[in-house]
Amino acid sequence: MDDRTRTEVEAAAFRRLRRHLLEDRPDAQNIDLMNLAGFCRNCLSRWSQEAAAERGVEMTKDEARDWFYGDFAAWKAAHQSEASADQKAAFERSFAENVGGDAKS
């Protein structure tokens, strides 16, 4: 497979993953994804922000989230619920292991 085709296939797979997480399985909570897999939708938006920066394109955290989710605030209000104490504790551990640092900062 040539580089251009590989890039196109990777981009198509990413778009399908994004659609799956946003449209097919909006019930899967970000905190559960993070606790189970070590990444969530917000990580994907952050990775997109980092990839843009590597290419000289400035994107704020809010812009990256809106780029990934569409309207982040509206998506969050419609699909994300309050996390339990157990979920929050597990998230603190997962965040430190997978992202580094304190999840509250």
Z-matrix of the N, CA and C atoms (Angstrom, degrees):
N
C 1 1.459
C 2 1.530 1 107.52
N 3 1.320 2 116.56 1 131.66
C 4 1.459 3 119.41 2 179.30
C 5 1.532 4 110.06 3 -77.55
N 6 1.329 5 116.57 4 165.29
C 7 1.467 6 122.02 5 -174.98
C 8 1.531 7 112.79 6 -60.66
N 9 1.313 8 116.85 7 -40.82
C 10 1.468 9 119.60 8 -178.54
C 11 1.529 10 110.25 9 -64.89
N 12 1.322 11 116.76 10 -45.06
C 13 1.463 12 120.31 11 179.35
C 14 1.521 13 110.64 12 -64.23
N 15 1.337 14 116.78 13 -41.69
C 16 1.463 15 120.35 14 177.74
C 17 1.523 16 110.91 15 -59.17
N 18 1.331 17 116.56 16 -44.92
C 19 1.467 18 120.91 17 178.62
C 20 1.527 19 110.91 18 -61.89
N 21 1.324 20 117.10 19 -41.81
C 22 1.468 21 121.02 20 178.73
C 23 1.528 22 111.27 21 -65.09
N 24 1.331 23 117.13 22 -40.72
C 25 1.464 24 120.94 23 178.48
C 26 1.532 25 109.60 24 -65.99
N 27 1.332 26 117.71 25 -44.09
C 28 1.468 27 120.87 26 178.54
C 29 1.529 28 110.64 27 -61.58
N 30 1.325 29 117.01 28 -42.05
C 31 1.461 30 120.79 29 179.13
C 32 1.528 31 110.92 30 -64.09
N 33 1.329 32 116.84 31 -41.80
C 34 1.472 33 120.53 32 178.72
C 35 1.521 34 110.81 33 -64.48
N 36 1.332 35 116.77 34 -40.74
C 37 1.465 36 120.37 35 178.61
C 38 1.529 37 110.26 36 -64.96
N 39 1.330 38 117.65 37 -39.98
C 40 1.465 39 120.97 38 177.54
C 41 1.523 40 110.54 39 -63.06
N 42 1.334 41 116.57 40 -45.13
C 43 1.474 42 119.23 41 179.48
C 44 1.522 43 110.69 42 -61.30
N 45 1.332 44 117.07 43 -37.27
C 46 1.474 45 120.24 44 178.32
C 47 1.516 46 111.03 45 -68.84
N 48 1.324 47 118.03 46 -40.04
C 49 1.468 48 121.22 47 175.73
C 50 1.525 49 110.08 48 -61.46
N 51 1.321 50 116.63 49 -45.14
C 52 1.462 51 121.00 50 178.95
C 53 1.531 52 110.28 51 -59.64
N 54 1.332 53 117.01 52 -47.22
C 55 1.470 54 120.58 53 179.60
C 56 1.525 55 110.76 54 -61.89
N 57 1.312 56 116.74 55 -41.27
C 58 1.468 57 120.58 56 178.56
C 59 1.528 58 110.68 57 -59.88
N 60 1.332 59 116.74 58 -47.18
C 61 1.465 60 120.41 59 -177.30
C 62 1.525 61 112.97 60 -71.33
N 63 1.321 62 117.07 61 -32.35
C 64 1.467 63 119.64 62 -177.09
C 65 1.529 64 113.37 63 -90.83
N 66 1.328 65 117.04 64 -36.30
C 67 1.456 66 120.28 65 -172.81
C 68 1.524 67 113.47 66 -108.43
N 69 1.334 68 116.72 67 -45.98
C 70 1.461 69 119.48 68 -176.11
C 71 1.528 70 112.15 69 -78.26
N 72 1.345 71 117.24 70 -36.14
C 73 1.463 72 120.81 71 -175.69
C 74 1.529 73 112.51 72 -132.26
N 75 1.325 74 117.82 73 53.06
C 76 1.462 75 118.47 74 177.10
C 77 1.527 76 111.78 75 -66.41
N 78 1.339 77 116.78 76 -15.05
C 79 1.464 78 121.16 77 178.60
C 80 1.525 79 112.25 78 -72.54
N 81 1.312 80 117.78 79 -20.70
C 82 1.467 81 121.06 80 177.64
C 83 1.528 82 107.44 81 -72.31
N 84 1.302 83 116.21 82 111.59
C 85 1.458 84 121.12 83 -176.06
C 86 1.528 85 110.69 84 -71.31
N 87 1.333 86 116.11 85 142.37
C 88 1.460 87 120.59 86 178.03
C 89 1.524 88 111.45 87 -54.64
N 90 1.307 89 116.88 88 -42.05
C 91 1.462 90 119.86 89 -177.40
C 92 1.527 91 111.00 90 -63.80
N 93 1.322 92 117.27 91 -37.01
C 94 1.461 93 120.31 92 177.40
C 95 1.526 94 111.29 93 -69.19
N 96 1.333 95 116.61 94 -39.75
C 97 1.467 96 120.17 95 175.91
C 98 1.529 97 110.18 96 -60.67
N 99 1.318 98 116.24 97 -45.49
C 100 1.460 99 120.94 98 -179.16
C 101 1.520 100 110.73 99 -63.57
N 102 1.315 101 115.98 100 -44.02
C 103 1.464 102 119.81 101 -177.59
C 104 1.521 103 111.89 102 -67.77
N 105 1.315 104 117.15 103 -33.91
C 106 1.455 105 120.95 104 -178.26
C 107 1.530 106 112.76 105 -86.48
N 108 1.325 107 116.18 106 -46.58
C 109 1.467 108 120.40 107 -170.93
C 110 1.524 109 114.51 108 -107.82
N 111 1.324 110 117.00 109 -13.03
C 112 1.456 111 119.30 110 -179.29
C 113 1.514 112 114.30 111 83.62
N 114 1.333 113 116.86 112 9.45
C 115 1.462 114 121.51 113 173.89
C 116 1.521 115 108.57 114 -155.31
N 117 1.331 116 115.12 115 160.70
C 118 1.470 117 120.42 116 178.69
C 119 1.523 118 108.74 117 -145.70
N 120 1.309 119 115.61 118 -172.06
C 121 1.465 120 120.56 119 179.68
C 122 1.528 121 110.97 120 -59.77
N 123 1.338 122 116.71 121 -39.65
C 124 1.468 123 119.57 122 -179.98
C 125 1.524 124 110.76 123 -63.87
N 126 1.333 125 117.13 124 -36.40
C 127 1.472 126 120.20 125 175.63
C 128 1.527 127 109.90 126 -61.60
N 129 1.321 128 116.62 127 -43.93
C 130 1.464 129 119.80 128 179.37
C 131 1.522 130 111.09 129 -61.08
N 132 1.327 131 117.41 130 -39.13
C 133 1.462 132 118.84 131 177.41
C 134 1.528 133 110.33 132 -67.39
N 135 1.335 134 117.70 133 -38.87
C 136 1.467 135 121.18 134 178.43
C 137 1.525 136 110.88 135 -66.25
N 138 1.326 137 116.93 136 -41.58
C 139 1.467 138 119.79 137 177.93
C 140 1.520 139 110.90 138 -63.12
N 141 1.323 140 116.75 139 -35.14
C 142 1.465 141 120.70 140 176.68
C 143 1.523 142 109.88 141 -66.80
N 144 1.320 143 116.41 142 -41.05
C 145 1.463 144 121.49 143 176.78
C 146 1.532 145 109.84 144 -60.68
N 147 1.316 146 117.27 145 -44.69
C 148 1.464 147 121.67 146 179.49
C 149 1.534 148 110.88 147 -64.16
N 150 1.329 149 117.49 148 -41.53
C 151 1.463 150 121.53 149 178.89
C 152 1.528 151 110.53 150 -64.09
N 153 1.330 152 116.31 151 -38.95
C 154 1.465 153 119.78 152 177.46
C 155 1.530 154 109.95 153 -63.92
N 156 1.332 155 116.41 154 -44.65
C 157 1.469 156 120.54 155 -179.72
C 158 1.530 157 111.15 156 -61.09
N 159 1.324 158 117.01 157 -38.33
C 160 1.464 159 120.88 158 177.82
C 161 1.526 160 111.71 159 -62.09
N 162 1.321 161 116.17 160 -21.34
C 163 1.456 162 121.23 161 -179.72
C 164 1.529 163 112.05 162 -105.01
N 165 1.340 164 115.87 163 13.23
C 166 1.456 165 121.14 164 176.52
C 167 1.512 166 115.04 165 80.74
N 168 1.326 167 117.25 166 15.30
C 169 1.462 168 121.47 167 179.59
C 170 1.524 169 108.60 168 -104.60
N 171 1.325 170 116.66 169 117.98
C 172 1.456 171 120.40 170 178.73
C 173 1.515 172 110.32 171 -79.97
N 174 1.311 173 115.34 172 135.34
C 175 1.463 174 121.85 173 179.86
C 176 1.525 175 106.38 174 -148.37
N 177 1.333 176 117.04 175 124.42
C 178 1.459 177 119.69 176 177.30
C 179 1.532 178 109.79 177 -76.27
N 180 1.309 179 115.65 178 167.63
C 181 1.464 180 120.80 179 176.56
C 182 1.524 181 110.37 180 -56.81
N 183 1.331 182 117.03 181 -45.45
C 184 1.468 183 120.59 182 179.81
C 185 1.524 184 111.93 183 -65.03
N 186 1.329 185 116.99 184 -40.58
C 187 1.467 186 120.40 185 177.44
C 188 1.526 187 111.08 186 -63.66
N 189 1.334 188 116.15 187 -40.43
C 190 1.466 189 119.89 188 178.96
C 191 1.519 190 111.08 189 -64.38
N 192 1.318 191 116.76 190 -41.32
C 193 1.465 192 119.43 191 178.96
C 194 1.517 193 110.98 192 -66.33
N 195 1.315 194 117.48 193 -42.76
C 196 1.468 195 119.28 194 177.27
C 197 1.523 196 111.28 195 -65.56
N 198 1.343 197 117.83 196 -35.72
C 199 1.458 198 121.06 197 176.63
C 200 1.528 199 109.59 198 -62.15
N 201 1.330 200 117.30 199 -42.39
C 202 1.455 201 120.85 200 -177.27
C 203 1.526 202 111.88 201 -75.81
N 204 1.326 203 117.28 202 -49.55
C 205 1.465 204 122.24 203 -172.94
C 206 1.522 205 114.03 204 -87.12
N 207 1.302 206 118.47 205 -19.25
C 208 1.460 207 120.80 206 -161.80
C 209 1.524 208 104.10 207 90.65
N 210 1.302 209 118.52 208 -121.81
C 211 1.464 210 121.51 209 174.76
C 212 1.531 211 107.70 210 -87.09
N 213 1.340 212 116.69 211 100.84
C 214 1.462 213 121.55 212 -175.09
C 215 1.527 214 111.99 213 -57.68
N 216 1.313 215 117.28 214 -47.43
C 217 1.464 216 120.24 215 -177.06
C 218 1.527 217 111.24 216 -61.02
N 219 1.312 218 117.07 217 -42.31
C 220 1.467 219 120.61 218 179.82
C 221 1.528 220 110.66 219 -67.51
N 222 1.340 221 117.43 220 -42.70
C 223 1.468 222 120.34 221 179.33
C 224 1.518 223 109.96 222 -62.77
N 225 1.315 224 116.95 223 -44.69
C 226 1.464 225 121.58 224 -179.33
C 227 1.537 226 110.38 225 -61.59
N 228 1.321 227 116.37 226 -45.22
C 229 1.467 228 120.07 227 -179.54
C 230 1.529 229 111.60 228 -62.93
N 231 1.312 230 116.58 229 -34.97
C 232 1.464 231 120.84 230 -177.47
C 233 1.523 232 113.54 231 -80.80
N 234 1.334 233 117.91 232 -27.69
C 235 1.462 234 119.22 233 -168.30
C 236 1.515 235 117.04 234 -125.17
N 237 1.303 236 118.96 235 -18.17
C 238 1.468 237 119.67 236 -176.26
C 239 1.527 238 110.12 237 -102.94
N 240 1.319 239 114.68 238 136.95
C 241 1.460 240 119.87 239 179.25
C 242 1.521 241 109.87 240 -110.80
N 243 1.307 242 116.65 241 167.35
C 244 1.467 243 122.15 242 178.29
C 245 1.521 244 109.61 243 -65.47
N 246 1.306 245 116.45 244 135.32
C 247 1.466 246 121.60 245 -179.17
C 248 1.522 247 110.55 246 -80.80
N 249 1.318 248 114.66 247 148.35
C 250 1.464 249 120.61 248 176.34
C 251 1.529 250 109.65 249 -77.19
N 252 1.311 251 116.58 250 167.02
C 253 1.467 252 121.20 251 177.56
C 254 1.528 253 110.62 252 -60.61
N 255 1.326 254 117.53 253 -40.15
C 256 1.467 255 120.94 254 178.82
C 257 1.527 256 111.05 255 -64.92
N 258 1.335 257 117.10 256 -42.23
C 259 1.462 258 120.49 257 178.24
C 260 1.531 259 110.69 258 -62.51
N 261 1.328 260 115.86 259 -41.48
C 262 1.467 261 120.24 260 -179.37
C 263 1.525 262 111.11 261 -65.06
N 264 1.326 263 117.38 262 -41.21
C 265 1.465 264 120.93 263 178.71
C 266 1.532 265 110.85 264 -64.41
N 267 1.316 266 116.15 265 -43.37
C 268 1.461 267 120.48 266 178.33
C 269 1.529 268 110.13 267 -64.37
N 270 1.331 269 116.34 268 -37.13
C 271 1.455 270 120.71 269 179.58
C 272 1.524 271 111.05 270 -64.14
N 273 1.319 272 117.81 271 -41.87
C 274 1.467 273 120.81 272 178.95
C 275 1.525 274 110.23 273 -56.14
N 276 1.325 275 116.59 274 -44.03
C 277 1.466 276 121.06 275 178.68
C 278 1.533 277 110.51 276 -66.61
N 279 1.324 278 116.65 277 -47.28
C 280 1.460 279 120.97 278 -177.87
C 281 1.522 280 111.11 279 -63.05
N 282 1.316 281 117.09 280 -42.17
C 283 1.458 282 121.01 281 -179.72
C 284 1.520 283 110.06 282 -62.00
N 285 1.316 284 116.89 283 -46.10
C 286 1.470 285 120.36 284 -179.67
C 287 1.525 286 111.12 285 -61.76
N 288 1.333 287 116.59 286 -40.14
C 289 1.467 288 120.81 287 -179.00
C 290 1.520 289 113.13 288 -72.14
N 291 1.325 290 116.82 289 -38.46
C 292 1.464 291 120.97 290 -170.64
C 293 1.531 292 114.95 291 -101.03
N 294 1.310 293 116.48 292 -27.15
C 295 1.456 294 119.99 293 -177.36
C 296 1.519 295 109.71 294 -113.49
N 297 1.315 296 115.78 295 -38.17
C 298 1.464 297 121.20 296 -178.39
C 299 1.501 298 110.76 297 97.27
N 300 1.297 299 115.16 298 144.71
C 301 1.448 300 120.12 299 177.28
C 302 1.511 301 113.06 300 82.14
N 303 1.321 302 113.68 301 -164.73
C 304 1.452 303 123.15 302 -175.64
C 305 1.526 304 109.55 303 -96.67
N 306 1.320 305 117.25 304 128.28
C 307 1.466 306 121.48 305 -178.13
C 308 1.518 307 112.82 306 -64.31
N 309 1.322 308 117.43 307 -20.03
C 310 1.473 309 120.09 308 -177.66
C 311 1.519 310 112.95 309 -80.84
N 312 1.328 311 117.38 310 -16.12
C 313 1.463 312 119.48 311 -176.39
C 314 1.507 313 112.58 312 -86.24
